[in-house]
Amino acid sequence: MNRNANTHRSATQLWTGLRDELRTRRQARAAHRTLELELATYTTPNDVDDLLAALRDEDSASAEEIRNILTRNLQQSTSLSLAS
């Protein structure tokens, strides 16, 4: 009986952990999408350079995420300009 209780508790803990991890990942993806939308208007070299300059001394993961989004915005904008 004790073994069954331990197995049930372990399964419950595993399920709870997985559910919490999925919730955390969904929240992180939603936050990333929101940040992408907020930064979507920054596509010109001047706009991107200004924001990158403001982040120059920041070493956080958030700052790196913003840099990546801005760089991608600029690359997409440049690709669209070249295609036109």
C-alpha positions as CSV (number, residue, x, y, z in Angstrom):
1,M,0.0,0.0,0.0
2,N,2.8,2.4,0.9
3,R,4.5,1.8,-2.5
4,N,1.3,2.6,-4.3
5,A,0.9,5.8,-2.3
6,N,4.5,6.8,-3.1
7,T,4.0,6.0,-6.8
8,H,0.8,8.1,-6.9
9,R,2.6,11.0,-5.1
10,S,5.5,10.8,-7.6
11,A,3.2,10.8,-10.6
12,T,1.2,13.7,-9.1
13,Q,4.4,15.6,-8.5
14,L,5.7,14.9,-12.0
15,W,2.4,16.0,-13.5
16,T,2.3,19.2,-11.4
17,G,5.9,20.0,-12.4
18,L,5.2,19.5,-16.1
19,R,2.0,21.5,-16.0
20,D,3.9,24.4,-14.2
21,E,6.7,24.2,-16.7
22,L,4.3,24.4,-19.6
23,R,2.6,27.4,-18.0
24,T,5.9,29.1,-17.5
25,R,6.9,28.5,-21.2
26,R,3.5,29.8,-22.5
27,Q,3.9,32.9,-20.4
28,A,7.4,33.4,-21.7
29,R,6.3,33.0,-25.3
30,A,3.4,35.4,-24.8
31,A,5.8,38.0,-23.2
32,H,8.2,37.6,-26.2
33,R,5.4,38.1,-28.7
34,T,4.3,41.2,-26.8
35,L,7.8,42.5,-26.9
36,E,8.1,41.8,-30.6
37,L,4.8,43.7,-31.3
38,E,6.0,46.7,-29.2
39,L,9.3,46.8,-31.1
40,A,7.8,46.2,-34.5
41,T,7.7,49.8,-35.4
42,Y,11.5,50.2,-34.9
43,T,12.7,49.1,-38.4
44,T,14.8,52.0,-39.7
45,P,18.6,52.0,-39.2
46,N,18.3,55.3,-37.2
47,D,15.5,53.9,-34.9
48,V,17.4,50.6,-34.3
49,D,20.7,52.4,-33.7
50,D,19.1,54.7,-31.1
51,L,17.7,51.8,-29.2
52,L,20.8,49.7,-29.5
53,A,22.8,52.6,-28.2
54,A,20.5,52.9,-25.2
55,L,21.2,49.1,-24.5
56,R,24.9,49.3,-25.1
57,D,25.9,48.8,-21.4
58,E,23.1,46.3,-20.6
59,D,24.2,42.7,-20.2
60,S,20.9,41.2,-19.1
61,A,19.0,38.4,-21.0
62,S,16.2,40.9,-21.6
63,A,18.5,43.4,-23.3
64,E,19.9,40.6,-25.4
65,E,16.4,39.6,-26.4
66,I,15.6,43.2,-27.4
67,R,18.9,43.4,-29.4
68,N,17.9,40.2,-31.3
69,I,14.5,41.5,-32.1
70,L,15.7,44.9,-33.3
71,T,18.4,43.3,-35.4
72,R,15.8,41.0,-37.0
73,N,13.5,43.9,-37.6
74,L,16.3,45.8,-39.4
75,Q,17.2,42.7,-41.5
76,Q,13.6,42.2,-42.5
77,S,13.2,45.9,-43.4
78,T,16.4,45.8,-45.4
79,S,15.3,42.6,-47.2
80,L,11.9,44.2,-48.1
81,S,13.6,47.4,-49.3
82,L,15.9,45.4,-51.6
83,A,13.1,43.3,-52.9
84,S,11.1,46.4,-54.0
